[in-house]
Structures are given as C-alpha cells and as structure tokens.
C-alpha cells in the first residue's frame, strides 16, 4: 500500500500561490500607472465614444489647455504628453482665424516667404555678394551664369493656396491611409526625395508641387552628378512636374552640386523648375524658431517648409511629423515610413519641433495629423 502525503493537495507558498501574488502585483502596478500617467483615463475612454466634440466645446477648450499649459517639453513625461494629445483627438479641429492671422503676421515680419523663400533676380540682383547661411565668412558672387538660373520673382504669393499639405517622412505615416487626403490638397510640399511608389501611395499619396533635395543625397546616392546623370533624372520624374528646391547657399560645399541639378534637368529638357532657398530666409527662420525654444545645429527641412506654407497657404496640414519611437497610442513605429534609419544624433531637435507643432495645432494655427485619415 502506497504512502499518501497529507500535504500533497496543499500549496503552501508553492507555484500557484506565487503565481497569484505575481498577477495581483502586476494588476496593482498597472492601476498605479493609469492613476499616475493617465489622468481621468476611464472618464476619457468613455467620452471618446460620444463622437467628436465641437472645436469650441468646453471639453475641447479644456483639452487644448492641457497641451498649451506645458510650456517646455521637459515639464511632462512622454507618456503624459501622449495621453493629452490622444485625448485631444476626440475634438474636431478648426482654424482659429485670429490666432492664425496673428501668427502669420509675425512670420511676415521676421521671414517673409512670399518675397525671400527662393533666391530670385529681384531679391538678389546681378553682382550681389551673397553670404552663405552657415559659412558666413564665405561669399558667392552672383555672376551672369547663376543669375540666369534664378526666377525673376517669387512664383508664389501670400495665402495663394487654400489648403496645403506638408508631408514629412515619419513612420507615423505607415498604415495611416492618408494618401487621398494629401492628394486632395491644393498644394503639396515633400522633403528630400521620399519614395511615393505604389507601395506607399495609400499612406502618402502622390501629388507633389515642391520637393526638396538635400545635396548630401546627391553626393551619396548619385556621385555628385559627376558621372551618370540619368538615374537622378529618373528619380525626379516620379514627382512629375514638381519644382525642385535645394539649399545651394547653405555652405560652400552645396553650391556646385546644387547648380548641377539645374544643368541635368536642362540637358534632359525637363519642364521641372529648380529653385534655391535664399540663405537669409533660412537664417531668419532658424532665429525665429530658436526664440520659441527650438535649439539645434540646424532646424529640419520639414520645419522650414511648414513655416513657408503658413505664409503661402490659408490652411496648413502636416502629415508624417512625429519624432518619438512610439505613436500616441504607445506602439513602436519605424523612424521613416519607408525605413528605420536613424538621423545623425544632435543635428536636429525633432522632439522640440513636434512639440511646437502640437502647440500650433492646439491654437488652431495648423493641423497635425497623427492618426488614421478618413478623407473623401
């Protein structure tokens, strides 16, 4: 007859008891996280399903205030900022005309994109000794050859376009289904030759009116256009008749390779226009955003384009602008919508830029899209 252990069915601090303790501890930690980082989380969760609130409703005024009361990014934990931003998405967005006009008036005084965004024959006459943006000791003498490359005047004027889309390259765009909404804009800016092939069009669209090209792309991918030029020309054809915009006068290294872009398009008889940022415009825009707390070696191309769009367009929508490894719901995303290559550290201040965009959104000056689109 076998011996029966009387303690066999008792779990004296055994596996089941430890498992139960672990589950309770985990639940307690999760609850504390919601209390500490998710203010009014349960209340907001149920409010969301009442449908979008009107822009000027008391609830939306409160939610916008919760964003605006954060004066500097370091004031809150990232999770808290995400929670506030996610809650604000339950509100319809509308442009605050008085706020927008006041902000645009400030940009007009400091930067004046309708007159100085591009280097033109009007703002840079023949014989001008043009100072570079960064190499301030460097001077480029505007001779007849380069002068002929400039447009006579700015091709765009103040508030020319009703609705503009500025499309960044952030991973927040992946699976956003924002392509149709981007394509519906009257004018579309894109940054640094992003891919818009069929693989990406549902999320990023195809319409392009201005596309920027960083000269480093030409240097690294196209050998400074010193050898074969057709591959570069074919890349630009993806954007059809979009104008090409380059920082030719950022520093002395950029000038020759930027000028070659004009020669390439002329050689292939392309109708695409080539424009060059005016260096003083870039200096002024950088100073302006520095005054608002964006401290970086160089502000991003996306911030430059968004700043210009605010003067050239009545209503500005930003897509693909997000500088965090997680989306507002806390899910990890890739750095770009097409790859996960990280930028050189310390060059841009992307979180600070996005933080300013969230403020502008909350003030009704522009709209930041970070979720799924449901346009058209």
N, C-alpha and C positions, 0 to 999 in steps of 0.2 A: 504494500500500500504506500502510495506516494505521500510525502510530507507536504502539507499545504501551508504556504506562507500567509499568515493572517494580515500582513501589511501589503499584500500584492495589489489590492484594489485601491489603496490609499496613495495619493500623490503628494507626499509630504515635501513641499517645496521642490517638486520634480518638474519635468518638462512642461506639463500642461499648466501648472501654476506660474512658471516663469513666462510662458507664452502669454498668458492672460495679463500678467503685470506689464509686459512689454507693450501689448496692444493698448492698455489703458494709458501708459506713459506717452505713447505716440499720439493718441487722441488728445491728451491734455496739452501737449506741445503744439499740435495743430490748432487747437482752440485758442491758445495764447497768441499764436501768430496772427490769427484773424483779429483778435482784440487789439494787438499792438500795431499791426500794419494795415489792417483793412477796416478803417473806421466806418461804422454803420454798414458793414458789408451785407448782412442779411437784409436790412431795410432796402439797400440799393438794388440788391438782387431781384427783389420782387417788384420794385418800382420800374425796373428795366422793361418788364413785360407789359406795362401800361401803354407802350408805344412811345415814339419820340415826343419829347416835350417841345413846346414853342420856345424860340430863342429868348424871348423876354419874360418867360415864366419865372416865378420866384425861385423854383427849384434850379433852373438853369443859371440864374444870376448867382445863386449860392455856389454852384459847381464851378462856374468860371472864376469866382472869387477865390476858391480853394487853389486854383492854379496860380492866379495872379499874386496871391499873398506870399508865395515862395519867391523871394527876391533874388536869391542865388541858388544854384543847383545843389550846393553842399548843405543847404538847410534841411533837406529831406533825404530819407533813404530812397534808393532807386525803386524799391517795391512800392513805397508810398506814392511816389510820383506816378508810377504806372497805374496804381489804383485810382488816383484822382483823374488821370487822363481817360482811363477806361470808363469811369463813371460819366464823364462829360460827353461821351459818345451817345448817350441816350437823348441828347439835345440836338435839335435841328441847328444847323449853322446858318447865319445870315450876316451879310456885310453891315458893319456899323459905319454908315456913310461919314458921319462927323469924325469918328476916330480915324478912319482910313484917309480922309482928306487931310487931316492934320498931319498924319504920318508922312503922306506923300509930299506935303508941303515942306516938311523937314528934309526929305531926300532931295527935293528940288534945289534947296539952298546949299546942301552940302555936296551933292554929287552930280545932279543934272544929266541923267542918262539921255534924254532927247537931244542933247547938244554934245555930250562928251563920251558916250559909251564907246563909240568907234573913233579911230583916228581918221579924220576927214581932211579934205583940202581946205575946208572953211576954218576948222579949229587948229589946223597945223599947216600953215602956208609954206610954200616953197622957200627953202633956205633956213627953216626953223632948226634950232639946235635942241632936239628933243631929248629930255632927260629920261633915263630908264627908271622903271618902278623901284627896283632893288639896287642895282648898281648906280647909285645916284651920282657917282663921280663920272660915270660913262655918259657920253653924248653921242647921239646919232644925228648926223647932218642930213636933213631931208633934201635929197637931190632930185633931179627931174625924173629919174627912173622910178624911184619909190613913190614919188608924189603922184605919178600917173596911176599907181595901183590903188590909191585912196579914192573912195567915193567923194563926189563934190560936197555932199552934205549928209547928215544922218538920214537913212532911209525910213526911219520910223519917227512918229511924233507922240507927244504926251497923250496918254489914255486913248491911243489909236484903236486898240483891240478890246472888245467887250469882255471876253473870258480867255485867260491864258493858263496853260499848264506848264509848270516847270517840273521836269521829270529827272529825279535823281536815280542813282543806281543801287539803292539799298536793297538788302534781302527782304525787307518788309513788303516789297512788290510781288514776291513769288506767291503764286496762288491767290492773288488779290482780285483777279478778274476786272482790273481797272482799264483794260485796253480800250474799250468802247468809249468810256468817259474821257480818256485822254484824247482820243481821236475826235471827239465832239467839240474840243476847244477851238477857238478861233485862231490861236497861235500857240505853237508848242516849242519849248526850249529843251534840248537834251545836252548831257555833259559827256565829253570825252569818248566819242565814238562807241556808244554802247551797242550791244547786239540787239537787233529788232527783227530777227528772223522768225519764221513761222512758229518755231518752238516757244517763242516768248510773247507773241503778239496778243494773246488773250489777256495777258497781265500788263503789258507795257504799251500796246498799240504800235502804230507805225508812223503816224503823222509826225513830221518834223519840219519846222521852219528855220530854226537855227540849231546847229550842232557845234559844240566846241571841240577843239583838238589840242590836247596838251603836247607841246613839242617833244616831250620825253617819249611819248608813244611813237612818234615818227622816228626818233632816234633808235629806240629799242626794237620796234617791230618792222621798220621799213628802211633801216640803214641810212637814215638822214636823207633819203631820196637821192642818194648819190649813185645808186645802181639802177635796179629795175624799179620803174615807177608805176607800171600798170596795176600791180596788186593794191597799191594805195588808192589809185583811181577807182578800182572796182569796189573797194570798201565804201568810198564816198557815194557811189551810185546807189547804194542801198537806201540812202536818205533822199533820193530823187533830186529835187531842185532846192533842197535846203541850203541856206547860206552857211558858210564855214567860218568860224570865229576862233582866232588864235591870239595868245598873249605875246606877240612878236617883240614887244619892248619891255618885257618883264625883266630880262637881263640880257647881256650881250650874246650869250650862247643861243638864245632863242631866235634871234633875228634872221640869220641866214636860212635856217631850216623852215621858218615860217614863210619867208618870201618864196622858197621853192614850191610851196603848196600852190601859190598863185601861178607859177610857171607850169606846173604839172597840169592844172585844170585848163589853162590856156592851150597847152600843147594838145590835149585831148578834146579841145573845142567844147568843153563843158559849160553849160549855162549857169552853173553854180557860182554865186558871188563869194569872194573871200574878203573878210574884214579883220581888222586888228584892234584889239582893245586899246583904248587910249591909256597910257601909263598913269596919267594924273587922275583919271577916273578911278583906277584901281587903288591908287594911294588914298584917295578921298573916301572910298567905300570902306577900306580897311580901317581908317581912322574913325569913321563913324561907328562901326561895329565894336571897335576897341572901347569906345566911350560907353557902350552898352554891356561891356564885360567879356567880349569875345577876344581872348588873349591867345594868339597863335603866331607861329612863324609866318604863316600865310593862311588867309581865310580860304574856304573851299570855292571851287568854281560854281557849285550849286548855290551858295550864298550870294555870290556876285550876280548870278542870273536872276535869282529871286528878287534881289534889290532892284535890278534894272526893270524886271517885269512889273514891280509895284508902281513904277512911273509910266511905263508904256501901256499898261492894261488897266481896265476898270476893275476887274476881279481876277485874283490870282489864286490858283490851286496848286498845291505841292503834292507830288507823288514820289515815293521812293526815298523819302528823307527820314531816316531813323538811325541813330548812332549807337545803339545798345545791342548786346549779343542776344537779348531776348525781346520778343514782341510785347505789346502791352498786356497780353494775357499770360506772360511768363514762359512762353515756349521759345526754345532756342531757334535762331534763324541764321542763315549764312550772311556774310558781310555784304556781298553783292547778290543781285538776283540771278546772276549767271556764274558766279564762282565764290569761293570763300577766301580769297587772297586779301590779307590784311594790309592796311596802308603803312607807310613808314611812321613809326611812333614819334610823337612830338611835333609833327609838321603842321597838322590841322588841329582845331579844337572842336571836333564834331559834336560831342555832347552839349557843349555850351551853345553851339549854333542851333541845335534842335530845341534846346530849352527856350531860346529866344523865339523860335518859330511857334512853339506851343503857347507862348505869351501872346504873340500876334494873332494866333487863331482865337484865343480866348477874348481878345479885344475886338474881334470882328474885322481885322485888317486883311487877313488872308486865311485860306482854309488848308489845313494839313490833313491829308488822307493817310490813315494807317491801318484801316480795316479792309473788308471786302466791299467792292463797289457794286452798286445795283443800278447803274445808269441805263437809260434808253430802253 
